[in-house]
Structures are given as structure tokens and as C-alpha cells.
């Protein structure tokens, strides 16, 4: 475990450790954030007239 674990709680450390053990989770998280951002951006822009 890296030195960043010293300043974090055990739950936070386990959360980041799960990303190292399962890299597909990082891909799913990135796709989810991009999808949510796209829908929010699409809702805020006015429709073309």
C-alpha cells in the first residue's frame, strides 16, 4: 500500500484498492460520469431553432 493510505480512512483505502484489483470499475466510472455530464449538458442547452 502506498503512502497516501496514511491520511485516509480504511474505507477510502479499500475503495481505491478495489479499483486496482478491478480496473474495469474505473472504465465503468468514467463512462458513467461522461454519460451523466452529457445528459446534464444536453438538458441545459436550448434546442436548435
Backbone as a chain_set.jsonl record, in Angstrom:
{"seq": "XXXXXXXXXXXXXXXXXXXXXXXXXXXXXXXXXXXXXXXXXXXXXXXXX", "coords": {"N": [[0.833, -1.177, 0.0], [0.42, 2.257, -0.7], [1.934, 5.423, 0.356], [-0.164, 7.248, 0.514], [-2.205, 6.096, 1.876], [-1.947, 6.643, 4.535], [-3.16, 9.047, 5.328], [-5.803, 8.628, 4.867], [-9.044, 7.151, 5.505], [-9.834, 3.736, 6.429], [-11.897, 2.737, 4.904], [-11.898, 4.419, 2.669], [-9.411, 3.744, 1.642], [-9.871, 1.045, 0.99], [-11.758, 1.425, -0.995], [-10.253, 2.676, -3.082], [-8.435, 0.631, -3.438], [-10.022, -1.345, -4.544], [-10.297, -0.431, -7.135], [-7.738, -0.866, -8.127], [-7.64, -3.621, -8.066], [-9.721, -4.356, -9.747], [-9.709, -3.151, -12.689], [-11.715, -2.606, -14.544], [-13.728, -1.334, -13.226], [-12.907, 1.318, -13.043], [-13.133, 2.086, -15.697], [-15.913, 1.801, -16.056], [-16.79, 3.725, -14.222], [-15.763, 6.06, -15.395], [-17.189, 6.088, -17.822], [-19.779, 6.333, -16.818], [-19.673, 8.87, -15.559], [-19.107, 10.48, -17.778], [-21.421, 9.994, -19.31], [-23.429, 10.991, -17.585], [-22.645, 13.675, -17.475], [-23.013, 14.365, -20.16], [-25.816, 14.147, -20.453], [-26.676, 16.104, -18.64], [-25.519, 18.387, -19.791], [-26.85, 18.373, -22.23], [-29.451, 18.85, -21.451], [-29.31, 21.454, -20.499], [-28.64, 23.052, -22.658], [-30.242, 25.059, -25.129], [-32.731, 23.905, -27.471], [-32.06, 23.59, -30.99], [-33.233, 26.142, -33.161]], "CA": [[0.0, 0.0, 0.0], [1.216, 3.464, -0.857], [1.93, 6.361, 1.486], [-1.41, 8.012, 0.587], [-3.124, 5.41, 2.773], [-1.776, 7.131, 5.905], [-4.056, 10.161, 5.628], [-7.172, 8.275, 4.504], [-9.665, 6.14, 6.349], [-9.708, 2.382, 5.89], [-12.924, 2.581, 3.88], [-11.415, 5.097, 1.472], [-8.331, 2.915, 1.123], [-10.464, -0.135, 0.37], [-12.402, 1.89, -2.222], [-9.224, 2.82, -4.113], [-7.836, -0.681, -3.665], [-10.9, -2.096, -5.435], [-10.0, -0.007, -8.498], [-6.51, -1.526, -8.543], [-7.913, -5.046, -8.252], [-10.656, -4.499, -10.858], [-9.594, -1.931, -13.499], [-12.938, -2.357, -15.31], [-14.534, -0.392, -12.444], [-12.512, 2.677, -13.418], [-13.734, 2.333, -17.005], [-17.349, 1.995, -15.851], [-16.968, 5.008, -13.555], [-15.515, 7.119, -16.378], [-18.314, 6.096, -18.755], [-20.93, 6.858, -16.094], [-19.508, 10.313, -15.371], [-19.25, 11.102, -19.098], [-22.832, 9.916, -19.674], [-24.181, 11.939, -16.761], [-22.288, 15.013, -17.94], [-23.64, 14.584, -21.463], [-27.25, 14.39, -20.281], [-26.845, 17.408, -17.986], [-25.185, 19.406, -20.799], [-27.897, 18.352, -23.247], [-30.659, 19.433, -20.865], [-29.126, 22.886, -20.28], [-28.533, 23.799, -23.928], [-31.538, 25.204, -25.766], [-32.839, 23.163, -28.725], [-31.843, 24.444, -32.165], [-34.491, 26.695, -33.69]], "C": [[0.886, 1.252, 0.0], [1.12, 4.386, 0.343], [0.647, 7.173, 1.599], [-2.43, 7.351, 1.5], [-3.036, 5.954, 4.197], [-2.816, 8.171, 6.271], [-5.513, 9.834, 5.324], [-7.721, 7.247, 5.479], [-9.535, 4.773, 5.688], [-10.735, 2.152, 4.776], [-12.496, 3.228, 2.579], [-10.292, 4.294, 0.833], [-8.865, 1.681, 0.423], [-11.156, 0.23, -0.946], [-11.382, 2.021, -3.345], [-8.565, 1.482, -4.43], [-8.694, -1.521, -4.602], [-10.683, -1.698, -6.889], [-8.722, -0.656, -9.017], [-6.76, -3.007, -8.817], [-8.817, -5.288, -9.451], [-10.625, -3.234, -11.717], [-10.844, -1.616, -14.314], [-13.844, -1.386, -14.555], [-14.191, 1.045, -12.794], [-13.109, 3.039, -14.772], [-15.23, 2.592, -16.861], [-17.632, 3.335, -15.172], [-16.784, 6.164, -14.538], [-16.67, 7.214, -17.375], [-19.557, 6.672, -18.079], [-20.853, 8.361, -15.898], [-19.68, 11.037, -16.708], [-20.718, 11.09, -19.537], [-23.679, 10.897, -18.886], [-23.894, 13.375, -17.193], [-22.936, 15.34, -19.271], [-25.122, 14.899, -21.31], [-27.521, 15.722, -19.596], [-26.575, 18.525, -18.982], [-26.289, 19.508, -21.84], [-29.178, 19.019, -22.737], [-30.524, 20.944, -20.735], [-29.051, 23.686, -21.575], [-29.901, 23.905, -24.574], [-31.581, 24.418, -27.08], [-32.628, 24.092, -29.909], [-33.179, 24.894, -32.777], [-34.477, 26.742, -35.203]], "O": [[1.95, 1.286, 0.618], [0.314, 4.158, 1.246], [0.375, 7.738, 2.658], [-3.424, 7.978, 1.865], [-3.955, 5.749, 4.99], [-3.307, 8.184, 7.4], [-6.38, 10.688, 5.508], [-6.974, 6.566, 6.18], [-9.165, 4.676, 4.518], [-10.454, 1.441, 3.811], [-12.7, 2.664, 1.504], [-10.231, 4.178, -0.391], [-8.36, 1.308, -0.636], [-11.145, -0.552, -1.896], [-11.617, 1.53, -4.449], [-8.181, 1.235, -5.573], [-8.166, -2.321, -5.374], [-10.861, -2.521, -7.787], [-8.62, -0.964, -10.204], [-6.145, -3.58, -9.717], [-8.697, -6.321, -10.109], [-11.432, -2.33, -11.499], [-11.023, -0.474, -14.738], [-14.646, -0.686, -15.174], [-15.075, 1.901, -12.84], [-13.542, 4.173, -14.976], [-15.758, 3.512, -17.485], [-18.607, 4.006, -15.51], [-17.549, 7.128, -14.521], [-17.085, 8.317, -17.731], [-20.309, 7.42, -18.704], [-21.856, 9.059, -16.052], [-20.322, 12.085, -16.768], [-21.204, 12.081, -20.081], [-24.55, 11.561, -19.448], [-24.807, 14.196, -17.267], [-23.365, 16.473, -19.49], [-25.633, 15.812, -21.958], [-28.492, 16.402, -19.93], [-27.315, 19.507, -19.024], [-26.627, 20.605, -22.284], [-29.896, 19.668, -23.497], [-31.522, 21.656, -20.848], [-29.366, 24.876, -21.585], [-30.655, 22.932, -24.57], [-30.55, 24.283, -27.739], [-32.985, 25.269, -29.839], [-34.123, 24.11, -32.888], [-35.452, 27.177, -35.816]]}, "num_chains": 1, "name": "protein.A"}
